Amino acid sequence: MNFLPLRIAWRYSRAGSGFLSFVTAMAAFGLGLGTAVLVLVLSVMNGFDRELRERILGVLPHAVVHSDEGLQDWRRVGDEALRDPRVVAVAPLTRGPALLAGADRVLAVDLTGIDPDHEGDVSILPSRLTAGSLDELRPGAFGAVLGSRLAASLEAGVGDDVVLVMPDPRITLAGAFPRQKRMRIVGIFEVASDLDDTGMFVHLEDARRLLRVPGEAQGVRLRLVDLFAAGEVVDDTLLRLGDPRLRGFDWRRTHGNLYEAIGLQKRIMFVLLSLLVAVAAFNVVSMLTMVVNSKRGDIAILRTMGLRPASLVRLFFAQGGMIAAVGIGGGLLMGTLLAWALPGTMLLLQDLFDQRLLEEYFVRELPVAVIPSDLLAVAVIGLGIALLTIWWPARRALKVAPAEELRHE
């Protein structure tokens, strides 16, 4: 194999100082900056995707099979669902809206009845408790586990009492009165999402009484191996059960649009920022074009000494590839380091300026996830764009006429 083009390219790439060397450095820097921005944005989008799948959907159901009339035997439905190998675990569930009063404030909550013995099979809730325990949720005791921000808003902690107000009133001879129940806080959880603001968990039996649900439970919650198979799993389960009173839904009803929006934004940002890398790659073209113009005599000498056209093309591709590799490699490293440092930097800025920048989002902390496959895709696309753009200056070098150039030397 002829390594002469590589040696010449290496020599030109590290040649001295001057305007050409400055342009070379700027070309590599431009590629590195574009690559770093692309890696940083993709890492943040991956972080939001991961948080939605692992944290939010770790507490919310992947899929639910339910009946408006309640389930008289939820285990029968659960056992039928478990026949599907795509279902990992099942647990009973009863849900409904309510109001929670405390500290002269009334807040809307999502009341969820759970079975503490089965909840750990389908949810990350037990591992997210910051105080108290799910074991304190006992039937008839009317205990409650609240989200951390909900508890803070009500100025309540473990052992304190709050008043639960149900939406359907109690009709008496004196008129309609809201149904109320005093609840004892037995635990507080935190998942750093909007669930901390509205989440309230009680024992399944207590929820059945409060929400006036007939039967043992309102529905059965399914935990799945593959989130994206949720719709098929629900349809197959309902088909096997063959009960027209049963209904089903999955996580896409509540968070599907958000997940699709994150995926769409990631794809759009990848395309747009790839164009930024492409613009930076044209700096390599400019640099190599100047090399052709300033080294026409050298090119002519090399041609007269027997350097074949194919070797001349490899020379320019080697030089451009070295610059692109340095720039893209540095950009990957810089983008990865910035991505790892970004969450801490965001927390520091929030504390410094006393602002909650993610207050309106479904997470409270900036999530970041650096995925090796994305880094590989960025590197391949960046190098591919750079090598494609090198063809133009290589063609110009081939058009240099040795006799014409050397006649003026």
Residue, then its C-alpha position, 0 to 999 in steps of 0.5 A: m500500500n502506498f503511504l506517500p499521500l498520507r505522509i504528504a498530507w500529514r506534513y501539510s496539516r502540521a506545516g508552520s504558521g501563517f494564514l493557511s494554518f489559521v484557516t486550518a485551525m478554524a476549520a477544525f474548530g468549526l467542526g468541533l463546535g458544531t459537533a459539540v452542540l449536536v451532541l449536547v442537544l441530543s443528550v438533553m433530548n435523550g434525557f427527557d426521553r429516559e425520564l418519561r420512560e423510567r421515572i414518570l412511567g415508573v409510577l404511572p401505569h403502562a396499561v390498565v384493564h378496567s370496568d366502569e362497574g368495577l371488578q368483582d375478581w381482579r385476580r382473574v383479570g390479572d392472571e389472564a393478562l399474565r398469560d401474555p409473556r409481554v406482561v411482567a406483573v399486575a396489580p389492582l388499581t382504583r383512581g379518581p379526582a379529589l381535593l385535598a385541604g390543609a394549611d388554609r389551602v385546597l389543592a386538586v389531587d389524583l387519588t390512587g388506590i393501591d395494594p401495598d403488597h403488589e405495588g412494588d411489582v409494577s411501580i418504582l413508588p416504594s423506592r422513591l419514598t423519602a419518609g414513611s412507608l407503604d406498609e402503613l397503608r392499611p385498610g380502614a386506617f385511611g392513611a395517605v402517601l403524598g408527593s413531596r411538593l404537594a405535602a410542602s404546599l399543604e405544610a404537612g408531614v408524616g403524622d399530620d392530618v389533611v382533609l380529603v374532599m370528594p367531588d360527588p356531594r352527599i345529598t341530605l334533607a338540608g341540601a347537597f354537602p361535599r363528602q369529606k374524610r380526614m386522612r393521616i399522612v403516612g409517607i411522602f414520595e419524590v420522583a422530581s416530576d409533576l407527580d410530586d404536585t398532585g400524586m396521592f396514594v391510599h390503600l385500595e380498600d379505602a379508595r374503593r370506599l371513597l370513590r364508591v367503586p363497586g367490586e374489589a377494584q376499578g381495574v388492573r394495572l399491567r407492567l410491560v416489557d416493551l412500552f410500545a407494545a402496550g396497545e397490542v397487549v391490552d387488545d389481546t387481553l380484552l379479546r381473551l377475556g371476552d367480557p364486553r364490560l371491560r375496557g382498556f387504555d395505555w400510557r399513550r393516552t396520557h403521555g403519548n403525545l408528549y413522548e412523540a413530541i420529544g421524539l419528533q423534536k430530537r429528529i428535527m434537531f438532529v437534522l438542523l444541527s447536522l446542517l450546522v456541521a455541514v456548514a462547518a465542513f465547508n470551511v474544510v473545503s475553503m481551506l483545501t481550495m486555498v491549499v490547491n491555489s497556494k501549492r500549485g507548483d508543489i502539485a505540479i512537481l509531484r505529478t512530474m515525479g510520478l504521483r498518479p491522479a488517484s494518489l493525488v486525490r487520496l492526498f487531499f482526502a487524507q488531509g481533509g479527513m485528518i482535519a475533520a477527524v480532529g475537529i469531530g473527535g474534539g467536538l464529541l469529547m467537548g459535547t460529552l463533557l458539557a452534557w455531563a456538566l449541564p445538570g449541575t450547572m443548571l442547578l447552580l444557576q437556579d440557586l444563584f438566581d432563585q429561579r426554577l427554570l423547569e417549573e413548567y415541565f414534567v421534570r424538575e431537574l434537567p435530564v441528560a443521557v449520553i448514548p454511545s450510538d448517538l455519538l457514533a451516528v454523529a461521528v459517521i455523519g460528520l465525517g461523511i459530510a466532510l469527506l463528500t465536500i473534499w471532492w471539489p478541491a480534489r478535482r481542482a487539484l487534478k486540473v493543475a497542468p504540470a507543464e504550464e505551472l512549471r514553465h513559470e517557475 
